[in-house]
């Protein structure tokens, strides 16, 4: 029973990953494909071009569990990923969207 309640608690804890990426066709597919191949659910995605549009910023809202650290390492290895930052679930980008849609 304890393992079930621990799993349920972890599923409720969320993290926002903020990625700076090269902006060209297929980058989003590579990023979310990495999560998909590992059966890691992404709860929310937001992507916007930065500056002149040569790069984009992707925000991913994900559940925090024991696999997240390895997922971050794998994302950092993708050719078009320039930087990865990790934020708490209270990060304003998704908090404001939730207010808008609720």
C-alpha positions in Angstrom: 0.0 0.0 0.0 2.8 2.5 0.8 4.2 2.2 -2.7 0.8 3.1 -4.2 0.4 6.2 -2.1 4.0 7.2 -2.8 3.4 6.9 -6.6 0.2 8.9 -6.3 2.0 11.7 -4.3 4.7 11.9 -7.0 2.2 12.2 -9.7 0.8 15.3 -8.1 4.1 17.0 -7.9 4.9 18.9 -11.1 7.9 20.7 -12.6 8.4 23.1 -15.5 11.3 22.5 -17.8 12.3 25.6 -19.8 14.3 24.8 -23.0 16.1 27.1 -25.4 16.2 25.4 -28.8 17.2 26.2 -32.4 14.1 27.2 -34.2 13.5 25.0 -37.3 11.0 22.3 -38.3 11.2 19.1 -36.4 12.7 20.4 -33.1 9.5 20.1 -31.2 9.0 16.6 -32.6 12.5 15.6 -31.4 11.9 16.9 -27.9 8.4 15.5 -27.3 9.4 12.3 -29.1 12.1 11.7 -26.5 9.4 11.9 -23.8 7.0 9.7 -25.7 9.5 6.9 -26.4 10.1 6.7 -22.7 6.4 6.7 -21.8 6.8 10.0 -19.9 3.7 12.1 -19.9 3.9 15.8 -20.7 1.0 17.7 -19.0 1.5 21.0 -20.9 3.6 22.5 -23.7 4.1 26.1 -24.7 6.5 27.3 -27.4 7.4 30.8 -28.5 10.1 32.2 -30.8 12.7 34.3 -29.1 14.2 37.6 -30.4 14.6 37.4 -34.2 13.2 33.8 -34.4 16.5 31.9 -34.8 15.8 30.3 -31.4 12.6 29.3 -29.5 11.8 28.7 -25.9 9.8 25.6 -25.0 8.1 25.2 -21.6 7.1 21.7 -20.6 4.9 20.9 -17.6 5.8 17.4 -16.4 5.1 15.2 -13.4 8.1 14.9 -11.1 9.2 11.3 -10.5 12.3 9.3 -10.2 12.9 9.3 -13.9 12.9 13.1 -14.4 16.6 13.6 -13.7 17.5 11.1 -16.5 14.9 12.7 -18.8 16.6 16.1 -18.3 20.0 14.6 -19.1 18.6 13.1 -22.3 17.0 16.4 -23.4 20.3 18.2 -22.9 22.0 15.8 -25.3 19.6 16.6 -28.2 21.5 18.5 -30.9 19.1 21.5 -31.1 18.7 22.0 -27.4 20.8 24.9 -26.3 19.9 25.1 -22.6 17.6 23.5 -20.1 16.3 25.1 -16.9 14.1 23.5 -14.2 11.4 25.4 -12.3 8.8 24.6 -9.7 5.2 24.0 -10.8 4.3 27.5 -9.7 6.3 29.0 -12.6 4.2 31.8 -13.9 4.0 30.7 -17.5 1.6 27.8 -16.8 0.0 29.5 -13.7 -1.3 32.3 -15.8 -2.6 29.9 -18.4 -4.5 27.9 -15.8 -6.1 31.1 -14.5 -7.2 31.9 -18.1 -8.7 28.5 -18.8 -10.3 27.7 -15.4 
